[in-house]
Amino acid sequence: MSVKNEENMDTLKEEVQALRKQIESLAKVAEKKASHHAAFLSANLEDEVEKYQKLAAEKLQKALAAGGDGVENVSERIRQNPLGSLLLAFGAGYVLSVLFRHGK
């Protein structure tokens, strides 16, 4: 019976060794796949970030152009009617001061 137990122990040791090798092999395969997947995700993320940076830059340029056009329009109207612009600015300031005084 002890010979049988020794054979069983040897078989069990061999199976554990084989299982250990299989687990190590699976771990290596999983690591490689995870590495490739991470590289793929990183490349995609970089592409998306670059795309949104370009989109943001375009939107910023459009906003700056629109703001510049608005400033030019206001400047032109002030040049055309300086007295009216001055009275309008004075009136707006007066109204705001009255509103803020009533708030206190």
Secondary structure in CASP SS format (residue, H / E / C, confidence):
PFRMAT SS
TARGET T0000
AUTHOR 0000-0000-0000
METHOD secondary structure of the structure
MODEL  1
M C 1.00
S H 1.00
V H 1.00
K H 1.00
N H 1.00
E H 1.00
E H 1.00
N H 1.00
M H 1.00
D H 1.00
T H 1.00
L H 1.00
K H 1.00
E H 1.00
E H 1.00
V H 1.00
Q H 1.00
A H 1.00
L H 1.00
R H 1.00
K H 1.00
Q H 1.00
I H 1.00
E H 1.00
S H 1.00
L H 1.00
A H 1.00
K H 1.00
V H 1.00
A H 1.00
E H 1.00
K H 1.00
K H 1.00
A H 1.00
S H 1.00
H H 1.00
H H 1.00
A H 1.00
A H 1.00
F H 1.00
L H 1.00
S H 1.00
A H 1.00
N H 1.00
L H 1.00
E H 1.00
D H 1.00
E H 1.00
V H 1.00
E H 1.00
K H 1.00
Y H 1.00
Q H 1.00
K H 1.00
L H 1.00
A H 1.00
A H 1.00
E H 1.00
K H 1.00
L H 1.00
Q H 1.00
K H 1.00
A H 1.00
L H 1.00
A H 1.00
A H 1.00
G H 1.00
G H 1.00
D H 1.00
G H 1.00
V H 1.00
E H 1.00
N H 1.00
V H 1.00
S H 1.00
E H 1.00
R H 1.00
I H 1.00
R H 1.00
Q H 1.00
N C 1.00
P H 1.00
L H 1.00
G H 1.00
S H 1.00
L H 1.00
L H 1.00
L H 1.00
A H 1.00
F H 1.00
G H 1.00
A H 1.00
G H 1.00
Y H 1.00
V H 1.00
L H 1.00
S H 1.00
V H 1.00
L H 1.00
F H 1.00
R H 1.00
H H 1.00
G H 1.00
K C 1.00
END
